[in-house]
Amino acid sequence: MSVEVPRQEAEEPTGDGAQPLVEIEHLKVFFPIKEGVFIDREVARVHAVNDVTLSVAEGETVGLVGESGCGKTTMSRTIMRLIDSTEGTIQFRGEDITTAGRRELAPLRRQMQMVFQDPFASLNPRKRVVQIIGQPLRLHGTPRDEVEDRVRDLLRLVGLHPEHLNRFPHEFSGGQRQRIGVARALALEPRLIVLDEPVSALDVSVQAQIINLLDDLQDEFRLTYLFVAHDLSVVRHVSDRIAVMYLGKLMEVSPAEELYTKPIHPYTSALLAAIPIPDPERNRRRERIVVSGEPPNPINPPSGCVFHPRCPRATEVCREVEPPLVRYPNGHLAACHHPLNVSTEEIGAATRDETSPLSCGDEMPSAA
Amino acid sequence: MSVPEAATGAPRPAGDEHLLSVHDLRVAFATEEGVVQAVDGVSFELAAGEVLAVVGESGSGKSVTAMTLMGLTRSPNASFEGTAHYKGTELIEASEDQLRRVRGAEIAMIFQDPMTSLNPVLKIGRQIIEQIQEHEALPDRQARERAIELLDKVGIPRARDRLDSYPHEFSGGMRQRVMIALALSCDPSILIADEPTTALDVTIQAQILQRIRELRDETGAAVILVTHDLGVVADIADRIAVMYSGRIVEQGTLDEIFYDPQHPYTWGLLGSITRVDQPRPERLPAIAGLPPSLADRPEGCHFRPRCPHEFAKCIEVPPLEGRVDSRRGHLDRCWLSPEQKRELREVRPGEIGLDPKAGATSR
């Protein structure tokens, strides 16, 4: 995406006018399904990421939200070049890395790191903390005698005792392990950290600690985050912008707070309505819209708008024409023929965004 | 949405109509690192048709409590104290034979992970029919009809065809529905649901919760919901027991816990939830520190080392008792006076949480 998205809130001055750090254009990731005994014949494809255009500015936090199977994890790993893309381009600081080889990627690995969901599976149980966090340092040429000091600093930074560097992962709780994962990601002073559900395996009270830690680290090191999550409540506390994905496509991209006060896509609205509110009184008064059904199979995505089989507002046009991403005030994008929470004037003034998938139609949304 | 009257704050009448009454339950496991007291004196009652939520973090003893009622924690290294009376049967001391009659038919359980709790090599129908016939001598054809009825009831489309599917052909949400159908197959009077929606997506979670609510209304079964998610609790529970480090630290009706919480741990839990219905705070209020190791717990109040309001008295174990005069059913384990609590729990006007900057208070 080449157009700078204006941010609604002024509280995060870091993002304004900043260069895009990561830009992906019309990214597609398809996984072939093969059959056959001697010759592998491709019989179908899983459309994991299906024409997504998105950019993340330096210092910004973009939340990437969707249900399981929507392609959010595939997309984040493709950006990290852990999965090869089928079509489209990925740029990191203006450099095209879509097909970069191992050798070309090596210096870039310093700048992009990842924190994984499961703090139990993502740390080698046979290695001590000093080895786990020190490994990236050694690989990238930190002298052996400096590694230990650096690990101590990193442990202190993420709120662990520096003297614990000789312990094994099993001696730590889930939250502490996630801190180790964060320390490992920080070791090489990256610019971008992809956080794949970093708190969903943790207890509530510990979740808040990790989110606050990530917040502090971002301020201190001017980090850029791509925060992948399955629900909208956690990303709200970290994101500047939020992208909602469904079945491999972007449904809505919005300034963070606006997504909660003014969701435009019916899918976003359904996701919000499904989150239980920890307030009994409000729950009793709340009108409950439960979306029926489950996400369809990404091998054969539905025609037109991919959400139409579950959408309460779907009409004929939704079944036939894929809606373009439409730009509303504040740089709020939504791909829907029947948008919510926008006035007739806003619909009239809306424009087709250039980040729209190539396969979508030209129909602009109509006022309801 | 229909709200059961109990949720509106009226305490259920006490008396002999308790379906289940657990008294001073203690469960300990001998491990290499010493004795782990997983459950440390838990008492509660459950009335028919009531949804009791047991809330706590990992290691709080909530799942062990639930599993002990079903006799699922019995092992050579486990020791039990206390009683759990269900309709004249004492579950803790009961023989395996007695338990087998209770399990499934009287008390049924839904587990967290629908991926691993079904047998992957048996068809769904076979698994449900087997359970029905275990407790009731029904001919195959009738048991099959009953199974279809059950799948239909939990919202599985084309139930007749799906009977011949294997678990791997179902999505996570559908498998959890099958688990609920299995649990309901013998019309139990208590349904224990251990984190039933944790592994599911939010839209599917909403569907499952609605289904549990409807089934409770239809069948009148009592539900013990074990969860860490206060949002889910607010959606479905009548009463709540908050557990911390093996003990119930606070117990009361849904509204009492949410609008007049007495224990600092409850404040922390309520305060640290990420919410979508309120303006986003600058920083999330977090409970400092970590839950204690079960093998090495602090003396006195277990929450003491993490509590910003700790004072001298906290070295003694506070009993679980009613400290708010007006309501006898609202119990907590905290030495602070109700007045102090009311003052201390307000982080910002109208907001409940733990202020990490607040110092220790004295009486």
Interface residues (C-beta under 8 A of the other chain):
Chain A: E67 S68 S173 G174 G175 Q176 D203 V204 S205 V206 Q207 A208 Q209 I211 N212 D215 H230 D231 L232 S233 V234 R236 H237 E257 Y260 A270 L271 L272 A273 A274 I275 P276 I277 P278 D279 P280 E281 R282 N283 R284 R286 R288 V290 V291 S292 E294
Chain B: M1 V3 A7 E57 S58 S171 G172 G173 M174 D201 V202 T203 I204 Q205 A206 Q207 L209 Q210 H228 D229 L230 G231 V232 V233 A234 D235 L254 D255 F258 Y259 G268 L269 L270 S272 I273 T274 R275 V276 D277 R280 P281 R283 L284 P285 A286 I287 A288 L290 P291
